[in-house]
Amino acid sequence: MAVLLAAFITLLMLLAGAMAQASEGLRIESLKRCGDLLDTRRQDWCLTVRGLSAQPPTLKLGDKTIPSSAVVREADRLRLRLDSSERQSGPLWLEHGTRTSNAVWLTLRNSHVLAAGPDEVARNMDGLTTYVNLVSLLIEERHDGRQEAERLAGKYGANVVGSIAPLNLYQLRLPARNLEQRDALVLRLSSEASVDAVVIEESAPEQAEQERPHTPPRDSDEWAANRFLDAVDFYQRRLPGKQAVIQPQPLRIGLIERDVDFDSPDFADYLGAGGFEVIVERNSDAGITANIAASVNLVEDGVRVLNWSWGIHRVGTRNAEGEEVDSLLRSGLAMSGYEELLEEFFLWLRKSHPDVLVVNSAGNGSTFAGTDDYRLPSSFITEQLLVVGGHQRAQGGERAVDDPAFAVRRSSSNMDMRVDITAAACAHASTLEAGPPGAVHCGTSYATPMVTGLVAAMLSINPNLQPEQVRMLLRRSAMSIAR
């Protein structure tokens, strides 16, 4: 049952960021939807591949070969056209002779949005990079979203270029050349009776939560407090034990992350048929809107647990000491749109997929995770969102693991009653070579996949558990923390 270890260790090392770089092998370095994003049947996909030879490779989606007539090659780039009515979402990989590439998840679901190019962004008054001519409209439920989006696009000289149809969201390319023109159009669109909200996209340094220290922090052994290896051992021994035999059920786990796959040597043994299937999806690089589009696709592809190791703060957020938070910032205008978008997502999730659980990082601003004016998405109150903070080993003296003073909240971890549970904030990364330990990485983004793995293990044993039951079991069985 080695594959079952993936829920505990693979996710943790996966997000810690080690990707094998086989210099002589085939490697899919990027996969994105291209062409007409609104065509729900004929889908075009663009791949960048390293290690291609002069001979054309064989592409496979799931267990089916993609015919060469559906593939066009330009240097190290491939473009393929798929008919979504004839195929299902699945892992895509290349074969060439004895060489096989890494596999990446290709979804045939239809939620996709465009990312702005370098000439389509500008700096706003807060110093944040913001999209100039791409915005998204949340259309009121009583309207046919596509039809209304096309009507509004025609009225304002725009084009519909992307969508998250289950949420009635449609992305428009505006005839705007600067922020003044964009803001004027946003104001007019917001006043339309059929528009619930206008979502503008902003970006800030997204690696702030996952910054890689050059030297391990003093508390780099804090991961031991979780005793997840003991838990894995128990999981393996208990299922086939002498008591009533438990037959674990297959489970899909979804990760919203970029540049992550599963071919590094130190968790090659965790892969195999059955058990857990981990799907990585990022959609485009269109920020929060793309995260939600990817999440919708993953849920529609059968994911039961979603790992969200991301979150944002409003400009002006202050930490517990009264200082301004300086990471993962968004303006008030962007935050209001994101809040409406997230609300629609969780309403859709509750209505259409009530058994799906989202596991979200609390954040690393040393501020309040549950303040909806200043932090998203951890501030949402819903049974389907589990918020994870970070803890570390207490300094000074040896203590028993069950001593409440054994672990304390990591000073950078966001706090308050909205945090459901904490896990070790620091983890060892996966490595390119088997054997040596990886570098230490810290933040609630690394604590979150540990809880995601635990939730997946629980659901594999009892798939009938509902999100509120999972939360209750986690909180009741967790050890106390000093503060």
N, C-alpha and C positions, 0 to 999 in steps of 0.2 A: 504493500500500500504506500510505496514511496511517493506516489503522486499526491497523496493527501497532505504531505508536508508543505505543498505549495501554499496552502492557505495561511500558514504561519510564517514561513521563511522566505518563500519566493517573492511574495508581495513586498516584504520589508526590504530585501536586497534589491529588488527590481526598482523601487522608487529611489533607492539610494544612489542609483545612477550609473551602474557599470554596464557597458554594452560591449560585447565582444567585437573586435574589429579584425576579422580574418582577412589578411591582406591579399590572399590569393583566391578567396572565394567569391561567389556571387553574393551581392548584398543589395536588398531593396532599401534605399536610403530615404525615400519619401514616396507617399501615395496620396493623391488628392483627387477629388472630383473636379472635373473641368468641363468645358463646353457649356451647354444649356443646363443649369442646375434645376430648372423647373420641369424638365422632361422626366416624367416619373417612370417611363418604360425604357427608353434607350439612354443608357447612362455611359458617359465617357469618363475614363479614369486615366490620369497621367502619373507615370512612375519615373523616378530617377534611380538608375541601377548602376552599381559599381562592379567592375569585374566582367563586363560583357565581352565576349569574343566576337569575331567576325560572323560566326554562324548564329542564326537566330535561336534563341532559347525556347523551351517549352514552358508555357504558363499554365498553372493549375489553380482552380478555385474550388476548394473543398477536395472532393475526390474526382472532379471532372476536369478534363483538359480543355483549355480555351483554344478554339481553332485559330490557325495562323492568319486566316483572312480577317480576323477581328482585331489584329494587332498591327500597329504602324510604328516603325522604329526611326528615330532621329538621333544618331550618335548614342549617348548613354541614356537616352530617354525613350520610353515606350508609351504609347497611347493605345488603350484598348476600349472597345465598345461592347457593352453587355446588354442583353435583353433581360430586364428584371422579372419578366413574366416566365422566363424559362430557367432561371437560376435562383439560388438562395445565398444569403450572406454566408461568408466563411473565410477561412484563411487562404491567402493568395501567396504563392511562391513560384520560383523559377527553377527549372531543371535544364542542365546542359551537360550531356554525357554523364559522368559520375559526380558532377558538382551540383549541389542543391543550395539555394539561397535561404535566408531567413524567411519566416512566414509573417505576414502582416494581415490584420483583419480588414476585410473589404465588406462594407455594409451595402446592401441593395435597398436600404430604406431611403427615404426621400427628404430628410431634413438636412439642408446644406446652406451655408451662407458664405459670402465672399469676404476675403481679407483685403484691406486697402494696400495698394502699392506704395512705394516710397514717395511718389509724387502726389499722392492723394491724402496726405496727412499734414497736420500743422500743429504748432504749439499753442495751447490756449493760455488764458490769463493765469492759470495755476501752474504753468510750466509743464503740463502733461501733454503727451502726444495724443491727438484726437483725429478721428476720421472727418474729412471735409465733405465728401460727396456720397457717403454710404450711411444710411440710417435704416432702422427697422420699425415697422408699424405693428402694434398689437391691435387687431381689429376686434370690435365688439362681437360677442358670440352670435348675436341675432343675424349677422351678415355672412354671406358667402365670402370668406376671406380673400380668395384669389380674385374673384370678380370685383370686389370693392377695392382691392389694392391696385388692380389694373385701371379702375376708374380714376382713383386718386393720382396715379402716375400720369395718366393722360391729362388731367387737370393742371398738374404742376410741371409738366414737361420732363417727367422722370421715367425711369424704366424699372420694372420689377426684375430682380436678378437672383434672389434667393428666398428661401422660405423654411419655416418650421410649421408645417400645415397642422399638426395635431394641436398646436397652441394658437392657431390663427395668427401667426406672425409672418410678415412678408418684408423682405429687404428691398429697399429702393436705392437706385443710383440717381442722385439729384443733380440738376444743372447748376451746381454751386462750385465756384472757383476759390472761395476763401471762407473763413469762419463767419464773417458778417452775413454773407449770402446764405450759408447753411442755417445759421440761427434764425434768420428771417423765415426761411421755408419751414423749419421745425416748428416755429411759433404758429404758422398758418395751418400746418398739418395737425398740430395738437388741438386746434379749435374745431376740427371736423367732428361732427356728431358721431361718426362711425369709428373714430379712433380712440381706443382706450388709453394708449400711451405711445410715445415715440422713444425708441431706444437708440441713443448715440453710443458709439464705441470709443473707449479711451484705453490707453495702455500706460503702464509704469513698469519699473524693473520687476519682472515676475520671479526673479531668482532670489529675491531678498529673504524669503522664508527658507530657502534651501542653499544658502551660501555655504561654500565648502571651505572649512578652515584649513589653514596650512599646517597647523599643529593640533593634535587631539585635545579637546577641552579636558579640564581636570576630572570631570564627572563622566568620562567616556565609558566607564564600566557600568553605567546605570541600567543598560539594557538587561543586565543579569536579574534585576528586580522583577522582571516580567516572567521569568522562568518558563519561557515559551517552549524551550526544548523539552522540559519535563512534561509540558502539556501535550506536545506532539507524541512523546513516548507513551503517555497514558492513552491518548487517542488511538494509537496503533494497537496497543495491547488490549484495550477494552472492547473494541468492536468485534474481534473474533474470539472473545473470552468465553469462559465456561458459563457465564450467566447467559441470559437470553441474547442470542446473537443479533447484533444491529447491522443492518445492511445500509451503508451510507448511500445517499442519492446523489447523482451527478448534479453539479451546480455551476452556473455561469457567473463570473465576477467581472465587473466592468471597471476599467481604469480610465480616467480622463487625464491623459498625460501625453507628452511629446517625446519622440526619440527613445522609445522603450521597447525592447523585445526580450526574448527568452533564450538566447543562444550563448550566454556566457558559461564557461566550463563549470563554475561552482554550483549551478543548479540544473545542470543537464539531466541529473538523475531524477529530478522531480517531474519530468515530463512523461506523458504516456496516455494511453487510452483510458477513458473513464475518469472518475474523480472530479477534480475541479478543472474548469476551462476558463482561463483568464483572457479577457479581450481588452486590448488597448485601442482607444479611439481618441482622436483630438479634433477631428473635423478640419477646418482650415485654421489659420492663425488669427481668426477674427475675435480674439478675446473671449469675454464672458458669453456673448451670444453664440459663439462657436462651441463653447463648453456645453451650453444647454442643448444645442442641436445634436452634438455627439451623444449626450445623455439620452435624449429621446430615441435616437437610433439604437443605442445599446439596449435600452429597455424593450424596444420593439423587437430586438434580436434575441430576447429571452434572458437578459441579465436579471438576477435576483438581488444582487448587492452591488451598489455603485460606490467607488472610492473617489471622493472629491478632496484631494490634497491641495486645495486652493481657497482663496477668500480675498476680500478687499476691504479697505477702510476709506471712509469719507475724508476728504481734505479737512483738516482742522481737528481730527480726532486726537484726544489727549490720553496719555497713559495714566496709570495709577499715581504717578508722581507729578502729574500736571504738565508734563512735557509733550510736545506734539509728536505723534507717530509719523515716521517718515518713510514707511514701506507700503507698497501695494496700494497706492492712493488713487482715488477717483473723485471727480468733482461732484457737487450736489446734483447737477443736472443729469450726469450719467448715473448716479446712484438711484435717483428716482425711477429712471427707466429700468434699471436692473431689478429693482425691487418689484416692479409690476411684472417683469418677465419671470422672475423666480416664483412669484405668487401663482402665475398661470401654470408654471411647470408643476408645482406641488398640488394644485387643484386637479390638473390632468392626471397626475400620478395617483391621487386618492380615488379618483373616479374610475380610471381604466386599469390601474395596476396597484391595487391596495396592499399587495404583499411585498413590494419592492422597498428596500431600505437603503437610504443614502447615508454614507459615513463621511463626515466633513471635519476638516481640521479647524480648531478654534482660532488659530492665528498666533502670531508672535509679536504683537505690539505691546504686550504687558498692559492691555486695556480690557474692556468689557465685551465678551463675546456675544452677549444677548441684547445689546443696545441697537435696535433696528435702524436708528438714524445714522449710525456710524460704522456698523459692521455687517457685511453680508458674505455668505448666506447663513452663517451660524446663528444669527438672531431670529430666524424663523421658528415659530412654535408649531410643530407638526410632529405626529407620531412617526413619520417616515424619514425624519432627519435626526441622526445620532451625531452629537458633537464631541470631538475628542481633544482634550488638552494634553500637555506634556508634563511629566514629572522627572525628577532626578534623585539620585542618592543623597541622603542627608550627610552633611559634613561632620566629621568628628565622632570617633568612637564606633565600635561594632554593635550592631543591633540585629535582632532577629527579624526575619522577613515579615512576620505578622505584627511587628511593632508599628503602630501608626507613625512613629517618628523615623521609620526606615527610609521613607521617601517623602519628598516635599515637592510642591509645585515648582516647575522651572520658572525662574524669574521673568523670562521673556514670554511665557505662555499666557495667552488671554485667559480671563477668569470669569467668574460669577456663576449663578445657579444654572445658566443655560448649558454649561459644560456637563455632559452626562457622565463621562468617565475619562480617566487619564491613562496614558501608556508612556513608556520610556521615550524621551524626546531625542535621544541620540542612538544611532545605529551604525553598524559597520557596513560599508558599501560592498557590493559585489565586486569581483576582481576579474581582470582579463586573464590571469593565470590561476590555475587551480592550486590551492594550498595557502598562500600568504593571506593574512587578514586585510580587508579593505580599509580605506580611510574612514574616519569618523565623520558623520554628518548629523546635524542637529536641527530640531524644529518640530512643530506639531504636524508638519507634512509627513514626517517619518514615523510619528506615533500613530497616525491615522491608519496606515495599511496593516499595522499589527492588529488593530481592533477589527478592521475589515476581514482579515483572515480568521479571527476568532468567531465573528458572526457567521462567516461562511461555513466553518466547521459545525457550529450549532445547527444551522439550517440543513446541512447535509445529513445530520442525525435525525432531525425532526423538521421536515419541510413544511409542516403545518403551522409552525410558529409564526405569529403575526408580529409586525414591528414593535408594538407596545409590549408584547411578551418578551421579545429579545431584549429590549431596554431594561425591563424589570429584572430579568435573570442576570444580566450583566451587572447592574448596580447592586443587586443583593449579594452576588457572589464575589464582588471586587473587595479588595482589602482597603482599609481606611488609610487616609493620607493625612499627614500632620497639618497641612494648611493648603 
